[in-house]
Amino acid sequence: MKKLLPPLTAKERSVLDFIESELTEKGISPSYQEICDHFGFASFNSVQNYLKQLSAKGYVEFPQNQKRAIHILHSAKDFHKNLEERLNAETDRNDSATTSIPFLGRVAAGSPIERVTDNEFIQVPSEYIKSPGQYFALKVEGDSMIDEGILDGDFLVVLSQKAARDGDLVVASIDQDSTVKRFFHKKASAGSGEKQIELRPANTKLKSMWYSPSAVEIKGLVKALFRKY
């Protein structure tokens, strides 16, 4: 099997893309100062740290004493090509009906938490992909939805979608952090005026979270759940 390139964080990928674009346009790699200026880094140490990370993952090599001698071994796009080749090969060998979808990390069934994973995929039963659209998977952390059978460590299959109706089970982001809850658009109390978004847990020990509509971004609708043992 072809060796899989390590995944990159979003910032590592941005640095690699910038170096590659400078090499393509100018025929020479950017200096540490140019990388600092482009990303707003405070010092050359940040540049060196990212180059060391990219070097350790096999994407670049750079002589320590030459600041315009960064060599690209693999572009950021190579990871996806490499991954697709591996997944296609695995699909050819595997007759089971599964589909590969992006795995985007953890989602809170409690207080919102930050997405932590990038460039990963997970195999899910194809029967979970029942309608057209873009799907992704998340791993549940917390117990706020236990009354609906959603447990800590479960995996959710989510249909990417920006809108929701009352009662939908959604993945929503607040300040770039994500949570899974029941969605309702309603007045917070009888005397209140403007409607708010209620993100309702399924745990009698917890209370709903209320936000202004502008603070909540719907990421998708939960379509299926599965567990790994």
C-alpha positions in Angstrom: 0.0 0.0 0.0 1.2 3.5 -0.8 2.4 5.4 2.2 -0.1 8.0 3.3 1.2 11.6 3.7 0.6 13.0 7.2 -2.4 15.5 7.4 -1.7 19.2 7.7 -3.2 21.7 10.1 -4.9 24.7 8.5 -2.0 27.0 9.4 0.6 24.5 8.1 -1.3 24.2 4.9 -1.5 28.0 4.5 2.3 28.4 5.0 3.0 25.6 2.5 0.6 27.1 0.0 2.3 30.5 0.3 5.8 29.0 -0.2 4.6 27.1 -3.2 2.9 30.1 -4.8 6.1 32.3 -4.3 8.2 29.6 -5.9 5.9 29.3 -8.8 5.5 33.1 -9.4 9.1 34.2 -8.6 11.2 31.1 -9.1 12.7 31.5 -5.6 11.4 30.6 -2.2 10.3 33.4 0.1 12.6 34.7 2.8 11.8 34.3 6.5 11.0 38.0 6.6 8.5 37.7 3.7 6.8 34.8 5.4 6.6 36.8 8.7 5.1 39.8 6.9 2.6 37.7 5.0 1.2 36.0 8.1 1.9 38.6 10.6 4.2 36.4 12.7 6.0 38.2 15.6 9.4 36.6 14.9 11.4 34.3 12.7 10.9 31.6 15.4 7.4 31.1 14.2 8.6 30.6 10.7 11.2 28.1 11.8 8.7 26.2 13.8 6.3 25.8 10.9 9.1 24.8 8.5 10.3 22.2 11.1 6.7 20.9 11.3 6.4 20.7 7.5 9.8 19.1 7.2 9.0 16.5 9.8 5.9 15.6 7.9 7.8 15.3 4.6 6.5 18.3 2.8 9.6 20.5 2.6 13.3 20.5 3.3 15.4 23.5 4.0 19.1 24.0 4.8 19.5 25.6 8.2 21.8 28.4 7.0 20.1 29.3 3.8 16.9 31.3 4.1 15.9 31.3 0.5 16.5 27.6 -0.1 13.2 26.0 0.9 12.4 23.0 -1.3 8.9 21.7 -1.8 8.8 17.9 -1.6 5.0 17.6 -1.7 2.4 20.2 -2.2 -0.7 20.5 0.1 -2.7 19.0 -2.8 -0.6 15.9 -2.7 -2.1 14.8 0.6 -5.6 14.7 -1.0 -4.3 12.9 -4.1 -2.5 10.4 -1.9 -5.6 9.9 0.3 -7.9 9.5 -2.7 -5.6 6.8 -4.2 -5.5 4.9 -0.9 -9.3 5.2 -0.5 -9.9 4.0 -4.1 -7.6 1.1 -3.6 -9.4 0.1 -0.3 -12.8 0.5 -2.0 -11.7 -1.9 -4.8 -10.7 -4.5 -2.2 -13.7 -4.0 -0.1 -17.1 -5.2 -1.3 -19.0 -3.8 1.7 -21.3 -0.8 1.0 -19.5 2.1 2.7 -18.9 5.8 1.8 -15.9 8.0 2.8 -16.9 11.4 4.2 -14.7 14.1 5.9 -14.2 13.7 9.6 -14.1 17.1 11.2 -13.3 16.2 14.8 -15.4 16.6 18.0 -18.7 18.3 18.6 -20.0 19.1 22.0 -23.1 17.5 23.6 -22.6 20.0 26.4 -20.9 23.4 26.1 -19.6 24.2 22.6 -16.0 23.1 21.8 -13.6 23.9 19.0 -13.2 21.8 15.9 -9.8 20.0 16.3 -9.3 17.8 13.2 -8.5 18.5 9.6 -7.8 16.5 6.5 -9.2 13.2 7.8 -11.9 10.9 6.4 -14.0 8.2 7.9 -15.9 5.3 6.3 -19.7 5.2 7.1 -22.4 2.8 5.9 -23.7 4.1 2.5 -27.3 3.7 3.8 -26.7 6.7 6.0 -26.2 8.9 2.9 -29.8 8.9 1.8 -30.1 12.2 0.1 -27.9 14.3 -2.2 -25.6 16.8 -0.6 -22.3 17.2 1.2 -21.8 15.1 4.3 -19.3 15.1 7.2 -18.8 13.2 10.4 -18.3 14.4 14.0 -17.5 12.6 17.3 -19.7 13.5 20.2 -18.2 14.7 23.5 -20.5 15.2 26.5 -23.8 14.0 27.7 -26.3 16.8 27.0 -28.2 14.7 24.4 -28.3 11.3 26.3 -32.1 11.3 26.5 -32.1 11.0 22.7 -29.6 8.1 22.8 -26.7 10.3 21.8 -23.8 9.2 24.0 -20.3 10.5 24.6 -18.0 8.9 22.0 -20.8 8.4 19.4 -20.2 9.4 15.8 -22.7 11.6 13.9 -23.3 11.7 10.2 -24.2 15.3 9.3 -25.7 16.8 6.1 -24.2 20.2 5.5 -26.9 22.8 5.5 -27.2 26.4 6.5 -30.9 26.5 7.5 -33.0 24.5 10.0 -36.7 24.2 11.1 -38.0 24.0 14.6 -37.3 20.7 16.1 -34.4 19.8 13.8 -31.4 18.1 15.4 -28.5 20.4 14.3 -24.8 21.0 14.5 -24.5 24.8 15.2 -21.6 27.1 15.7 -21.3 29.9 18.1 -18.1 32.0 17.9 -16.6 29.3 15.7 -17.2 26.6 18.3 -19.7 23.8 17.6 -22.4 22.0 19.5 -25.2 19.5 18.7 -28.7 20.4 20.0 -32.4 20.7 19.0 -33.1 23.9 17.1 -36.0 26.3 17.8 -36.6 29.8 16.7 -38.9 31.5 19.2 -39.4 34.1 21.9 -37.3 33.4 25.0 -40.3 34.4 27.3 -43.8 35.7 27.0 -42.8 39.3 27.6 -39.9 39.3 25.2 -40.0 40.9 21.8 -37.5 39.7 19.2 -37.2 36.0 18.5 -34.1 34.1 19.6 -32.5 30.8 18.8 -33.0 28.1 21.4 -30.5 25.3 21.3 -32.2 22.7 23.5 -30.4 19.8 25.2 -31.9 16.3 25.8 -30.8 16.0 29.4 -33.1 17.0 32.3 -30.1 18.2 34.3 -29.3 20.9 31.7 -31.0 24.1 30.4 -31.5 25.4 26.9 -29.0 27.9 25.5 -30.4 31.1 24.0 -28.7 33.3 21.4 -29.6 36.1 19.0 -30.1 34.7 15.4 -27.0 36.5 14.2 -24.8 34.6 16.8 -25.8 31.2 15.6 -24.5 29.6 12.4 -26.2 26.3 11.3 -23.6 23.8 10.0 -25.8 20.9 9.2 -28.6 18.5 10.1 -27.8 15.2 12.0 -28.9 12.3 9.8 -27.4 9.3 11.5 -25.5 8.0 14.5 -23.1 5.1 14.9 -20.8 3.7 17.5 -17.4 2.0 17.3 -16.6 -0.8 19.8 
